[in-house]
Amino acid sequence: MIAAPLLLLLAAATAAVGTLGGLGGAVILVPALVVFGVEPSLAAPLGLLSVAAGALAAAPAQLRLGQVHHRLGVTLEIAASAGAVVAAIASDRVGADALRLVLAGTAALGAVAGFARKGVRNLPQAAFAGEIAGEWPGTLGGAYLGPGGVVPYRARRLVPGLGAMVVAGVVAGLSGVGGGFIKTPAMSEIMHVPVKVAAATSTFTVSITSATALLVFAGQGRIEMRDGAVVVLGGLLGGVVGARLQEVLPPSTVRRALAMVLAVVAVVLVVGR
């Protein structure tokens, strides 16, 4: 059993990084717990608890800046949650090596996409200076308050985006990593959603995916209450820090940070085989 102070530190640090990039800190926390000797079947639900707590803590700041698009998030989450339920039920039948390779490959693709694109796709527009930051009701578009002013945007390529969310849900249900490291790059690179909106909306949706999978894990008796309480506390602390960093950093920096974390995760997963 991992010591409570170390578990708290790991949960807080990974939640901060996860919230910053919309990854969900479990993509780092779960592999770290396994390295420290936690059984993968017990590390997965701890990862999902961390994701849910971090999302809850980050929500106030992200909502205030109009970065969360609820309609887009719920639309995509229907596909992700369906994949999460099916995968969580079948999670004890998938080999660890196969799952590790899938996770590594997906993380590597996200990193390549983040490093490949230069500049900022969505720029502030003077015509929207008086626009209230937030989603536009009844649409998959909106505006958020960026470093240079109000930035309008509209989500594109909904069908490919839904396909990516099914994959994210399956990964979350199998491994307990939340799926945010797939959701954020998918929204940003496939659907052309600004990276800060993608990260904040992903943080919102991974909490739903996590809750869905946790219901299955609870029924299987895989949630250890003491460690779970420590992870939730760490996730709450890290979520506040990550949301603050996301608020002050420019979009290009957030995207590069996201790509770097994904690249590190991919390498660790492959080397740790």
DRENDO-1510 file (C-alpha; in Angstrom, 1 decimal, always signed):
<recs>
REC; n; res; u; v; w
REC; 1; MET; +0.0; +0.0; +0.0 .
REC; 2; ILE; +1.4; +3.4; -1.0 .
REC; 3; ALA; +2.0; +5.9; +1.8 .
REC; 4; ALA; -0.7; +8.6; +2.1 .
REC; 5; PRO; +1.6; +11.6; +1.9 .
REC; 6; LEU; +3.2; +10.3; -1.3 .
REC; 7; LEU; -0.2; +9.4; -2.8 .
REC; 8; LEU; -1.5; +12.9; -1.9 .
REC; 9; LEU; +1.5; +14.6; -3.6 .
REC; 10; LEU; +1.1; +12.4; -6.7 .
REC; 11; ALA; -2.6; +13.1; -7.0 .
REC; 12; ALA; -2.2; +16.9; -6.6 .
REC; 13; ALA; +0.7; +17.2; -9.1 .
REC; 14; THR; -0.9; +15.0; -11.7 .
REC; 15; ALA; -4.3; +16.8; -11.3 .
REC; 16; ALA; -2.6; +20.2; -11.8 .
REC; 17; VAL; -0.9; +19.0; -15.0 .
REC; 18; GLY; -4.0; +17.2; -16.2 .
REC; 19; THR; -6.3; +20.2; -15.6 .
REC; 20; LEU; -3.9; +22.6; -17.4 .
REC; 21; GLY; -4.0; +20.6; -20.6 .
REC; 22; GLY; -7.5; +19.0; -20.2 .
REC; 23; LEU; -5.8; +15.6; -20.0 .
REC; 24; GLY; -7.2; +14.4; -16.8 .
REC; 25; GLY; -4.3; +13.8; -14.4 .
REC; 26; ALA; -5.0; +10.0; -14.3 .
REC; 27; VAL; -3.1; +9.6; -17.6 .
REC; 28; ILE; +0.0; +10.3; -15.5 .
REC; 29; LEU; -1.2; +9.1; -12.1 .
REC; 30; VAL; -2.3; +5.6; -13.0 .
REC; 31; PRO; +1.1; +4.6; -14.6 .
REC; 32; ALA; +2.9; +6.3; -11.6 .
REC; 33; LEU; +0.8; +4.2; -9.1 .
REC; 34; VAL; +1.6; +1.0; -11.0 .
REC; 35; VAL; +5.3; +1.9; -10.8 .
REC; 36; PHE; +5.0; +2.3; -7.0 .
REC; 37; GLY; +3.5; -1.2; -6.7 .
REC; 38; VAL; -0.3; -0.5; -6.8 .
REC; 39; GLU; -2.2; -3.3; -8.7 .
REC; 40; PRO; -3.5; -2.0; -12.0 .
REC; 41; SER; -7.1; -3.1; -11.1 .
REC; 42; LEU; -6.9; -0.8; -8.1 .
REC; 43; ALA; -5.0; +2.0; -9.7 .
REC; 44; ALA; -7.7; +2.5; -12.4 .
REC; 45; PRO; -10.5; +3.6; -10.1 .
REC; 46; LEU; -8.1; +5.8; -8.1 .
REC; 47; GLY; -7.2; +7.5; -11.4 .
REC; 48; LEU; -10.9; +8.2; -12.2 .
REC; 49; LEU; -11.4; +9.6; -8.7 .
REC; 50; SER; -8.5; +12.0; -9.3 .
REC; 51; VAL; -10.0; +13.1; -12.6 .
REC; 52; ALA; -13.4; +13.8; -11.1 .
REC; 53; ALA; -12.0; +15.8; -8.2 .
REC; 54; GLY; -9.7; +17.8; -10.4 .
REC; 55; ALA; -12.6; +18.7; -12.8 .
REC; 56; LEU; -14.8; +19.8; -9.9 .
REC; 57; ALA; -12.1; +22.1; -8.5 .
REC; 58; ALA; -11.3; +23.6; -11.9 .
REC; 59; ALA; -14.9; +24.3; -12.9 .
REC; 60; PRO; -15.4; +27.8; -11.2 .
REC; 61; ALA; -12.5; +29.5; -13.0 .
REC; 62; GLN; -13.2; +27.9; -16.3 .
REC; 63; LEU; -16.8; +28.8; -16.2 .
REC; 64; ARG; -16.0; +32.4; -15.3 .
REC; 65; LEU; -13.8; +32.7; -18.4 .
REC; 66; GLY; -16.5; +31.1; -20.7 .
REC; 67; GLN; -14.1; +28.3; -21.6 .
REC; 68; VAL; -16.5; +25.4; -21.0 .
REC; 69; HIS; -19.0; +24.6; -23.8 .
REC; 70; HIS; -21.6; +22.4; -22.2 .
REC; 71; ARG; -23.7; +21.6; -25.3 .
REC; 72; LEU; -20.6; +20.4; -27.1 .
REC; 73; GLY; -19.3; +18.5; -24.1 .
REC; 74; VAL; -22.6; +16.7; -23.5 .
REC; 75; THR; -23.0; +15.9; -27.2 .
REC; 76; LEU; -19.5; +14.3; -27.2 .
REC; 77; GLU; -19.9; +12.7; -23.8 .
REC; 78; ILE; -22.8; +10.6; -25.0 .
REC; 79; ALA; -20.5; +8.7; -27.2 .
REC; 80; ALA; -17.6; +8.6; -24.7 .
REC; 81; SER; -19.8; +7.3; -21.8 .
REC; 82; ALA; -21.2; +4.5; -24.0 .
REC; 83; GLY; -17.7; +3.4; -24.8 .
REC; 84; ALA; -16.6; +3.7; -21.1 .
REC; 85; VAL; -19.4; +1.5; -19.8 .
REC; 86; VAL; -18.8; -1.3; -22.3 .
REC; 87; ALA; -15.0; -1.1; -21.8 .
REC; 88; ALA; -15.2; -1.0; -17.9 .
REC; 89; ILE; -17.3; -4.2; -17.9 .
REC; 90; ALA; -14.7; -5.9; -20.1 .
REC; 91; SER; -11.7; -4.3; -18.5 .
REC; 92; ASP; -10.6; -7.5; -16.6 .
REC; 93; ARG; -10.3; -9.4; -19.9 .
REC; 94; VAL; -7.8; -7.2; -21.7 .
REC; 95; GLY; -4.1; -7.9; -21.5 .
REC; 96; ALA; -1.9; -5.2; -19.8 .
REC; 97; ASP; +0.7; -5.2; -22.6 .
REC; 98; ALA; -1.9; -4.7; -25.3 .
REC; 99; LEU; -3.6; -1.9; -23.3 .
REC; 100; ARG; -0.2; -0.2; -22.7 .
REC; 101; LEU; +0.6; -0.1; -26.4 .
REC; 102; VAL; -2.8; +1.3; -27.3 .
REC; 103; LEU; -2.3; +4.1; -24.7 .
REC; 104; ALA; +1.2; +4.8; -25.8 .
REC; 105; GLY; +0.2; +5.0; -29.5 .
REC; 106; THR; -2.7; +7.3; -28.8 .
REC; 107; ALA; -0.6; +9.6; -26.6 .
REC; 108; ALA; +2.1; +9.7; -29.3 .
REC; 109; LEU; -0.5; +10.8; -31.9 .
REC; 110; GLY; -1.7; +13.5; -29.7 .
REC; 111; ALA; +1.8; +14.8; -29.1 .
REC; 112; VAL; +2.6; +14.8; -32.8 .
REC; 113; ALA; -0.5; +16.8; -33.6 .
REC; 114; GLY; +0.3; +19.3; -30.9 .
REC; 115; PHE; +3.9; +19.8; -32.0 .
REC; 116; ALA; +3.0; +19.9; -35.7 .
REC; 117; ARG; +0.6; +22.9; -35.7 .
REC; 118; LYS; +2.2; +26.3; -35.3 .
REC; 119; GLY; +0.6; +29.5; -34.3 .
REC; 120; VAL; -3.0; +30.1; -33.0 .
REC; 121; ARG; -5.9; +29.0; -35.2 .
REC; 122; ASN; -8.6; +31.1; -33.4 .
REC; 123; LEU; -7.7; +34.8; -33.0 .
REC; 124; PRO; -9.5; +37.6; -31.1 .
REC; 125; GLN; -11.8; +39.7; -33.2 .
REC; 126; ALA; -12.6; +43.3; -32.5 .
REC; 127; ALA; -16.2; +42.9; -33.6 .
REC; 128; PHE; -16.8; +40.6; -30.7 .
REC; 129; ALA; -15.3; +42.9; -28.1 .
REC; 130; GLY; -18.6; +43.4; -26.3 .
REC; 131; GLU; -19.6; +39.7; -26.5 .
REC; 132; ILE; -20.1; +37.9; -23.2 .
REC; 133; ALA; -17.7; +35.0; -23.0 .
REC; 134; GLY; -19.5; +31.6; -23.2 .
REC; 135; GLU; -21.3; +29.2; -25.5 .
REC; 136; TRP; -23.9; +30.5; -28.0 .
REC; 137; PRO; -27.2; +28.7; -27.0 .
REC; 138; GLY; -28.4; +26.1; -29.5 .
REC; 139; THR; -25.1; +25.9; -31.4 .
REC; 140; LEU; -21.7; +24.3; -31.2 .
REC; 141; GLY; -20.0; +27.7; -31.2 .
REC; 142; GLY; -19.2; +30.4; -28.8 .
REC; 143; ALA; -16.6; +32.9; -27.6 .
REC; 144; TYR; -14.1; +32.9; -24.8 .
REC; 145; LEU; -11.9; +35.5; -23.1 .
REC; 146; GLY; -8.4; +35.0; -24.5 .
REC; 147; PRO; -5.2; +37.0; -23.8 .
REC; 148; GLY; -5.9; +39.5; -26.6 .
REC; 149; GLY; -9.6; +39.8; -26.3 .
REC; 150; VAL; -12.8; +37.9; -27.1 .
REC; 151; VAL; -12.2; +34.9; -29.4 .
REC; 152; PRO; -15.1; +33.5; -31.4 .
REC; 153; TYR; -15.1; +29.9; -32.6 .
REC; 154; ARG; -17.3; +27.1; -34.0 .
REC; 155; ALA; -16.8; +23.3; -33.7 .
REC; 156; ARG; -16.5; +21.5; -37.0 .
REC; 157; ARG; -16.3; +17.8; -38.1 .
REC; 158; LEU; -18.8; +16.5; -35.5 .
REC; 159; VAL; -18.9; +12.9; -36.8 .
REC; 160; PRO; -15.1; +12.3; -36.7 .
REC; 161; GLY; -15.1; +14.0; -33.3 .
REC; 162; LEU; -17.8; +11.6; -32.0 .
REC; 163; GLY; -15.7; +8.7; -33.2 .
REC; 164; ALA; -12.7; +10.0; -31.3 .
REC; 165; MET; -14.9; +10.3; -28.2 .
REC; 166; VAL; -15.9; +6.6; -28.4 .
REC; 167; VAL; -12.2; +5.7; -28.4 .
REC; 168; ALA; -11.6; +8.0; -25.4 .
REC; 169; GLY; -14.5; +6.3; -23.5 .
REC; 170; VAL; -13.1; +2.9; -24.3 .
REC; 171; VAL; -9.7; +3.8; -23.1 .
REC; 172; ALA; -11.1; +5.4; -19.9 .
REC; 173; GLY; -13.2; +2.3; -19.1 .
REC; 174; LEU; -10.3; -0.1; -19.7 .
REC; 175; SER; -7.5; +1.8; -18.0 .
REC; 176; GLY; -8.9; +4.4; -15.6 .
REC; 177; VAL; -7.0; +7.3; -17.3 .
REC; 178; GLY; -10.1; +9.4; -18.0 .
REC; 179; GLY; -9.6; +9.7; -21.7 .
REC; 180; GLY; -8.9; +13.4; -21.6 .
REC; 181; PHE; -5.6; +13.0; -23.4 .
REC; 182; ILE; -7.6; +11.9; -26.4 .
REC; 183; LYS; -10.5; +14.3; -26.0 .
REC; 184; THR; -8.5; +17.5; -25.9 .
REC; 185; PRO; -6.4; +16.9; -29.0 .
REC; 186; ALA; -9.4; +15.6; -30.8 .
REC; 187; MET; -11.5; +18.7; -30.1 .
REC; 188; SER; -8.5; +21.0; -30.9 .
REC; 189; GLU; -7.1; +19.3; -34.0 .
REC; 190; ILE; -10.1; +17.5; -35.5 .
REC; 191; MET; -12.9; +19.9; -34.6 .
REC; 192; HIS; -10.9; +23.1; -34.6 .
REC; 193; VAL; -12.0; +24.1; -31.1 .
REC; 194; PRO; -9.6; +26.6; -29.4 .
REC; 195; VAL; -7.2; +24.6; -27.2 .
REC; 196; LYS; -8.2; +26.4; -24.0 .
REC; 197; VAL; -11.9; +25.7; -24.7 .
REC; 198; ALA; -11.0; +22.1; -25.7 .
REC; 199; ALA; -9.1; +21.6; -22.4 .
REC; 200; ALA; -11.8; +23.1; -20.2 .
REC; 201; THR; -14.6; +21.3; -22.0 .
REC; 202; SER; -12.6; +18.0; -21.8 .
REC; 203; THR; -12.1; +18.6; -18.1 .
REC; 204; PHE; -15.9; +18.9; -17.7 .
REC; 205; THR; -16.6; +15.8; -19.8 .
REC; 206; VAL; -13.9; +13.5; -18.3 .
REC; 207; SER; -15.7; +13.9; -14.9 .
REC; 208; ILE; -18.8; +12.4; -16.5 .
REC; 209; THR; -16.9; +9.6; -18.1 .
REC; 210; SER; -15.1; +8.9; -14.8 .
REC; 211; ALA; -18.4; +8.8; -12.9 .
REC; 212; THR; -19.8; +6.4; -15.4 .
REC; 213; ALA; -16.9; +4.0; -15.2 .
REC; 214; LEU; -16.7; +4.3; -11.4 .
REC; 215; LEU; -20.2; +3.0; -11.0 .
REC; 216; VAL; -19.0; -0.2; -12.7 .
REC; 217; PHE; -15.8; -0.3; -10.6 .
REC; 218; ALA; -17.8; +0.2; -7.4 .
REC; 219; GLY; -20.0; -2.7; -8.3 .
REC; 220; GLN; -16.9; -4.8; -8.8 .
REC; 221; GLY; -15.5; -3.9; -5.4 .
REC; 222; ARG; -12.4; -2.2; -6.8 .
REC; 223; ILE; -12.5; +1.1; -4.9 .
REC; 224; GLU; -10.2; +1.3; -1.8 .
REC; 225; MET; -11.8; +3.9; +0.4 .
REC; 226; ARG; -8.8; +5.2; +2.3 .
REC; 227; ASP; -6.6; +5.7; -0.8 .
REC; 228; GLY; -9.7; +7.0; -2.6 .
REC; 229; ALA; -10.2; +9.8; -0.1 .
REC; 230; VAL; -6.5; +10.8; -0.3 .
REC; 231; VAL; -6.6; +10.9; -4.1 .
REC; 232; VAL; -9.8; +13.0; -4.1 .
REC; 233; LEU; -8.2; +15.6; -1.8 .
REC; 234; GLY; -5.1; +15.7; -4.0 .
REC; 235; GLY; -7.2; +16.1; -7.1 .
REC; 236; LEU; -9.1; +19.0; -5.6 .
REC; 237; LEU; -5.9; +20.8; -4.7 .
REC; 238; GLY; -4.3; +20.1; -8.1 .
REC; 239; GLY; -7.4; +21.1; -10.0 .
REC; 240; VAL; -7.4; +24.6; -8.5 .
REC; 241; VAL; -3.7; +25.1; -9.4 .
REC; 242; GLY; -4.1; +23.7; -12.9 .
REC; 243; ALA; -7.1; +26.0; -13.6 .
REC; 244; ARG; -5.1; +29.0; -12.5 .
REC; 245; LEU; -2.2; +28.1; -14.7 .
REC; 246; GLN; -4.5; +27.6; -17.6 .
REC; 247; GLU; -6.0; +31.0; -17.1 .
REC; 248; VAL; -2.6; +32.9; -17.2 .
REC; 249; LEU; -0.8; +30.9; -19.9 .
REC; 250; PRO; -1.2; +31.7; -23.6 .
REC; 251; PRO; -2.9; +29.1; -25.8 .
REC; 252; SER; +0.3; +28.2; -27.7 .
REC; 253; THR; +2.1; +27.5; -24.4 .
REC; 254; VAL; -0.8; +25.3; -23.2 .
REC; 255; ARG; -0.7; +23.4; -26.5 .
REC; 256; ARG; +3.0; +22.8; -26.3 .
REC; 257; ALA; +2.8; +21.8; -22.7 .
REC; 258; LEU; +0.1; +19.3; -23.6 .
REC; 259; ALA; +2.2; +17.9; -26.4 .
REC; 260; MET; +5.2; +17.5; -24.2 .
REC; 261; VAL; +3.3; +15.7; -21.4 .
REC; 262; LEU; +1.7; +13.3; -24.0 .
REC; 263; ALA; +5.1; +12.6; -25.5 .
REC; 264; VAL; +6.5; +11.7; -22.0 .
REC; 265; VAL; +3.6; +9.5; -21.3 .
REC; 266; ALA; +4.0; +7.6; -24.5 .
REC; 267; VAL; +7.7; +7.0; -23.8 .
REC; 268; VAL; +7.1; +5.9; -20.2 .
REC; 269; LEU; +4.4; +3.5; -21.3 .
REC; 270; VAL; +6.6; +1.9; -24.0 .
REC; 271; VAL; +9.8; +1.7; -21.9 .
REC; 272; GLY; +7.9; +0.4; -18.9 .
REC; 273; ARG; +6.8; -2.8; -20.7 .
</recs>
